[in-house]
Amino acid sequence: MQLELIIPGLSWLAAAPGQHPAHAQPLPALATLLGFARSRWTGPTSTDALLAEALGLNGSVSHALLRRSGEEGPDMAAGGHWLCCDPVHLHFARDTLLLADASGLAITRQEADILMAGLNDTFADIGHFEAPAPDRWYLHLAEQPAPRFHPLADVNGRPVQLFLPEGEDIRPWARLSNEIEVWLYSHPVNAAREEAGQRKINGIWLWGGGPAQAPCTPRITRLQAGQPYAVGLARLAGLTPAACSTYTTPTGPTLALLDALQRPALHHDRDAWLHELRQLETHWFAPLLADLKARRLDGVRIRVPDDRHLLEADIAASGLWKFWRKPQPLDALLATAPQPKSSTP
């Protein structure tokens, strides 16, 4: 049986100076796996693209629809079209408007519910707003929007001006974003957040539109994932996703999305990142190494996407007899990443 792991955040910060957080950490199972691995570096590939590849997505489909269909909570309204309408914090750095996503805003369920009620009352003529999770909002529309919207991950931490909608019929959506920003700015929820020393929820980012369907021919028979987009994509491909809290011996080609490291890496939280890495060592790397040694597993592919590279490491059970291969610490492998070429004046 073959197992593939996608582990965003495992590389920590691709361009971070100084010693890697995993340096000298006791991670014997991971180091053994990496020591037996055939590793290679390729160009950057997003987690979503890796999921689409594994699930055989052939064509474009609405990210918002897939993510909403993977959410827990109330069922989706039938028909219509969807946009992600995610809450963000907008702020100026000198004369540049920057965006920060909601992962650092700690929006509560009560705050999200109050804001949803207000948005649906104030902008009822636009569509219906929903927040299955406090930091993931949606807009349900009767008609498919014409503009091309940039994914939130592309603009997070970057100048907003570089990622404005493109294509046809842009003006109404720019006006809607501006009107919602004004509405949010003076809302009592934000007044309370400001008084408590929290950053305001002072904007939304519209993105993720597209067709409702596309064919899928998955190369896996099982997906372990909890991320809503991955769950929705699996359902589109006709698979029933399973939880990813612990490793279980695969019964067919399996993909597991282990994304617990992603948020700590994004927020430079070393302690939380190390805690999650130790959990992966205990609940994933150690038991799957045992299965490789017992030949209950034929091979494992570990894929680590970040914004500069994609690391791929293949470990075959048939190669574990190579006793001369020594364990390779994670930080030592990451140090082999190709460096960007410096530009010459």
C-alpha atoms as one frame of an Amber mdcrd trajectory, in Angstrom:
protein
   0.000   0.000   0.000   1.137   3.522  -0.770   0.745   6.548   1.492   1.278
  10.190   0.594   1.595  12.933   3.204   1.205  16.625   2.411   2.640  18.626
   5.314   2.454  22.403   4.790   4.458  24.293   7.394   7.000  21.508   7.999
   9.773  23.636   6.500   8.954  26.366   9.083   9.765  29.635   7.245  11.448
  29.195   3.915  13.602  32.303   4.186  13.900  32.591   7.988  17.404  33.425
   9.233  19.019  31.662  12.172  18.750  28.170  13.547  15.782  26.059  12.523
  13.338  25.300  15.407  13.756  21.541  14.806  17.511  21.699  15.436  18.532
  19.125  18.083  14.907  18.085  18.636  14.444  14.353  19.378  12.505  13.199
  16.302  13.944   9.729  15.693  11.161   8.370  13.459  11.124  11.404  11.153
  14.940  11.451  10.984  14.974   7.745  10.087  12.382   8.246   7.345  14.328
  11.172   5.891  17.570   9.195   6.097  16.141   6.464   3.871  14.405   8.915
   1.544  15.199   9.913  -2.023  14.649  13.656  -1.791  14.296  16.318  -4.459
  13.419  19.992  -4.645  11.117  21.477  -7.271   9.432  24.819  -7.835   6.748
  26.072  -5.458   3.358  24.351  -5.632   0.407  25.211  -3.411  -1.288  22.733
  -1.100  -4.530  23.183  -3.043  -2.761  22.297  -6.290  -1.307  19.136  -4.729
  -4.760  18.120  -3.514  -6.289  18.780  -6.938  -3.580  16.658  -8.549  -4.138
  13.717  -6.201  -7.897  13.874  -6.585  -7.657  14.182 -10.360  -9.492  17.479
 -10.690  -9.729  18.159 -14.409 -10.652  21.799 -14.914 -11.595  24.819 -12.846
 -14.164  24.699 -10.067 -15.297  27.201  -7.453 -12.948  27.146  -4.458 -15.666
  28.829  -2.400 -18.226  26.140  -3.246 -15.806  23.320  -2.417 -14.689  24.924
   0.838 -18.270  25.670   1.886 -19.359  22.111   1.077 -16.576  20.815   3.339
 -17.643  22.885   6.330 -19.376  21.431   9.349 -22.688  22.919  10.369 -25.815
  23.819   8.373 -26.204  22.354   4.899 -25.590  24.585   1.915 -28.429  26.369
   0.205 -29.295  24.653  -3.059 -28.325  26.297  -6.334 -26.755  29.691  -6.817
 -23.087  30.627  -6.664 -20.580  31.137  -3.891 -17.745  33.493  -3.024 -15.420
  33.335  -0.061 -16.014  36.597   1.805 -13.294  36.211   4.409 -12.794  38.716
   7.241  -9.447  40.521   7.216  -7.538  43.300   8.936  -6.416  46.154   6.692
  -3.611  48.459   7.804  -1.174  50.942   6.338   2.593  50.538   6.351   3.872
  53.961   5.330   1.735  54.652   2.245   0.938  51.016   1.368  -2.307  49.257
   2.328  -1.565  45.746   3.578  -3.900  42.866   4.381  -3.692  40.302   7.183
  -5.999  37.300   7.110  -8.217  36.257  10.013  -5.868  33.585  11.381  -4.460
  36.128  13.852  -7.717  37.930  14.710  -9.197  35.360  17.139 -12.746  36.127
  16.013 -15.287  34.577  18.389 -18.410  32.705  17.395 -20.529  35.438  18.989
 -18.749  38.189  17.043 -19.187  36.314  13.768 -22.892  35.716  14.419 -23.515
  39.392  15.215 -21.676  40.523  12.092 -23.474  37.983   9.888 -26.849  39.208
  11.102 -25.853  42.796  10.399 -24.442  42.041   6.941 -27.565  40.143   5.948
 -29.769  42.994   7.170 -27.727  45.783   5.548 -26.774  44.077   2.274 -29.805
  41.847   1.726 -30.020  42.895  -1.916 -26.548  41.465  -2.636 -26.927  37.884
  -1.406 -26.810  35.828   1.770 -23.805  35.904   4.120 -22.782  32.836   6.138
 -20.026  32.022   8.648 -19.834  28.264   9.339 -16.561  29.078  11.139 -15.818
  32.462  12.778 -12.874  33.120  10.457 -14.339  31.676   7.230 -17.178  33.663
   5.706 -19.163  33.146   2.513 -21.507  35.033   0.223 -24.252  33.061  -1.573
 -25.348  34.708  -4.809 -28.019  34.194  -7.432 -25.648  34.960 -10.329 -22.024
  33.960 -10.897 -19.697  36.978 -10.521 -17.855  37.970 -13.685 -14.517  39.270
 -12.270 -11.460  37.146 -11.547 -10.598  37.381  -7.849  -7.169  36.668  -6.367
  -6.928  33.979  -3.651  -6.579  35.290  -0.115  -3.338  33.343   0.394  -1.725
  35.328  -2.437  -2.485  38.735  -0.931  -1.995  37.910   2.777   0.751  40.192
   4.100   1.153  41.928   0.741   0.002  45.236  -0.802  -3.699  45.050  -1.612
  -3.250  47.247  -4.690  -1.416  44.437  -6.479  -4.310  41.997  -6.163  -7.446
  43.880  -7.148 -10.133  42.008  -9.141  -9.602  41.721 -12.885 -11.833  41.227
 -15.898 -15.410  42.345 -16.439 -17.925  44.035 -14.142 -15.358  44.981 -11.488
 -16.926  48.212 -10.269 -19.924  46.793  -8.308 -17.641  44.429  -6.377 -15.127
  47.138  -5.543 -18.031  49.288  -4.332 -19.397  46.417  -2.211 -16.005  45.862
  -0.572 -15.699  49.557   0.218 -19.223  49.771   1.625 -18.638  46.741   3.861
 -15.359  48.266   5.082 -17.188  51.453   6.070 -19.934  49.419   7.772 -17.427
  47.319   9.699 -15.310  50.293  10.760 -18.003  51.782  12.986 -19.641  48.547
  14.118 -19.971  48.002  17.905 -18.122  44.674  17.594 -15.057  46.532  16.382
 -15.448  49.254  18.989 -15.353  46.530  21.665 -12.365  44.851  20.038 -10.476
  48.137  19.904 -11.228  48.824  23.550  -9.923  45.339  24.422  -6.685  45.985
  22.525  -7.567  43.669  19.620  -7.157  44.426  15.945 -10.325  45.406  14.110
 -12.156  43.216  11.615 -12.201  46.099   9.161 -12.484  44.452   5.767 -13.455
  41.412   3.728 -11.684  39.666   0.864 -13.866  38.322  -1.938 -12.437  35.372
  -3.852 -12.925  31.758  -4.907 -15.657  32.012  -7.533 -15.960  29.690 -10.498
 -17.950  26.840 -12.051 -19.891  24.511  -9.789 -18.662  21.253 -11.331 -15.574
  19.676 -12.902 -14.705  16.017 -13.523 -12.408  14.173 -11.102 -10.459  10.949
 -11.619  -8.701  10.406  -8.264  -5.488   8.380  -8.049  -6.221   7.646  -4.380
  -8.984   5.662  -2.737  -8.848   7.357   0.663  -8.249  10.887   1.934  -7.519
  11.831   5.531  -8.100  15.556   5.994 -10.014  18.042   8.094  -9.436  21.189
   6.014 -12.808  22.218   4.498 -11.497  22.694   0.943  -9.890  19.238   0.986
 -13.088  17.692   2.368 -15.207  19.401  -0.281 -12.857  18.357  -3.077 -12.902
  14.759  -1.848 -16.695  14.748  -1.911 -16.659  16.134  -5.445 -14.373  13.211
  -6.387 -16.759  10.705  -4.795 -14.637   9.961  -1.716 -15.667  10.077   1.927
 -12.849  11.833   3.807 -11.604  10.447   7.107 -10.138  12.216  10.130  -6.401
  12.861  10.189  -5.721  12.917  13.937  -3.794   9.620  13.923  -2.182   7.244
  11.452  -4.000   4.062  10.505  -2.635   1.392   8.178  -3.908   2.162   4.648
  -6.064  -0.365   2.813  -5.498   1.349  -0.530  -3.673   4.348  -2.007  -4.104
   7.025   0.644  -3.402  10.738   0.943  -3.247  12.524   4.288  -3.198  16.306
   4.607  -1.422  17.096   7.891  -1.804  20.856   8.222  -1.383  21.381  11.987
   2.011  23.062  11.437   0.723  25.604   8.938  -0.769  28.206  11.280   2.102
  28.184  13.832   4.562  28.630  10.967   2.526  31.468   9.490   2.553  33.304
  12.818   6.174  32.442  13.718   4.974  30.617  16.861   7.930  28.333  17.593
   6.473  26.716  20.718   3.180  25.801  19.052   5.030  24.590  15.948   7.306
  22.314  17.992   4.333  20.970  19.954   2.511  20.026  16.742   5.681  18.514
  15.263   6.081  16.273  18.322   2.443  15.206  17.912   3.161  14.225  14.304
   6.237  12.286  15.434   4.160  10.298  17.936   0.917   9.811  16.029   2.183
   9.611  12.436   5.890   9.199  11.790   6.589   6.503  14.401   3.647   4.187
  13.528   4.055   4.522   9.761   7.781   3.739  10.100   6.804   0.600  12.018
   4.428  -0.354   9.191   7.184   0.197   6.612   9.535  -2.073   8.542   6.813
  -4.736   8.845   6.014  -4.417   5.102   2.417  -3.489   5.866   3.168  -0.380
   3.846   5.031  -0.413   0.530   6.104   3.200   0.454   5.581   6.731   1.682
   5.887  10.040  -0.153   6.227  13.173   1.968   5.518  16.476   0.182   6.285
  19.782   1.875   5.014  22.886   0.047   6.111  26.402   0.923   6.290  29.709
  -0.915   9.760  29.043  -2.379   9.998  25.272  -2.992   8.296  21.927  -2.963
  10.231  19.223  -1.123   9.408  15.633  -2.079  10.835  12.691  -0.131  10.126
   9.091  -1.186  10.727   6.214   1.233  10.366   2.625  -0.029   9.956  -0.295
   2.358  12.196  -2.320   0.052  15.084   0.059   0.749  15.114  -0.165   4.532
  17.786  -2.896   4.436  20.386  -0.278   3.442  21.990  -0.175   6.874  24.574
   2.391   5.822  21.920   5.065   5.434  21.985   7.223   8.527  19.112   9.215
  10.052  18.860  12.729   8.634  17.541  15.481  10.911  14.834  17.650   9.424
  16.870  20.856   9.663  19.816  19.203   7.870  17.598  18.194   4.937  16.004
  21.641   4.749  19.489  23.187   4.619  19.966  21.507   1.205  17.188  23.592
  -0.373  18.387  25.465  -3.468  18.998  29.123  -2.829  17.477  31.759  -5.109
  19.886  33.242  -7.586  20.997  36.706  -6.620  20.347  39.345  -9.236  23.341
  41.264 -10.532  23.088  44.959 -11.215
